[in-house]
Structure formats: C-alpha cells, structure tokens
C-alpha cells in the first residue's frame, strides 16, 4: 500500500518571495537533476488559514522507498549545499506527516 508524506514548512513572515525564488532557481532543479522529483505529487502555497506555508506531498511505495528517497536527496550536494543551506534560515517550523490512503475514494 502506498505511503504519503505531507511536509509543511512555515516560513518567517516576509520570507515567501525569497523561498519561492530559491525553490525555482536551486531547489527543484537540483531535485530534477538528481531524479528525486519522481515521487513528488505536488508543491502548494497556503493562501488562507495559516499563511506563510509551503506544503508538499510525496507518494512512496512503502517506508523503505521513502527512506531511500530521502537518503538520495540528502546525498544530493546541489540540493543540500546549494539550496537547503540557503532555505533553512527562512524556516520557523517543519512538520512531517506520514499518511496512508483510506480504503475508499480516489487517491493521487
């Protein structure tokens, strides 16, 4: 059964424009070059409720697949040194939720 990971990054007030620029110019291209974008369902920006958040959803075959994916991401020097080192100072909090699909309804 598929395993989903929902990551929510809450940014400092006023940091969204810089975060978006970093993802567009460094973060996502590094993931694409490393092949780590394949498990991504999508990135989203919060517009209501708790704002100043970037949310992303990942889909994995199982926990072993998830762990292998993140090991590859953290071994990707372009992502860690080029992007994450610049992105982390913009963060206030990071929340990670592991989700399993309900046995009814559509699933991504």
PyMOL commands that set and color helices and strands:
alter all, ss='L'
color gray80, all
select helices_A, chain A and resi 16-34+63-75+77-90
alter helices_A, ss='H'
color red, helices_A
select strands_A, chain A and resi 3-11+40-45+53-60+91-100
alter strands_A, ss='S'
color yellow, strands_A
deselect
rebuild
show_as cartoon
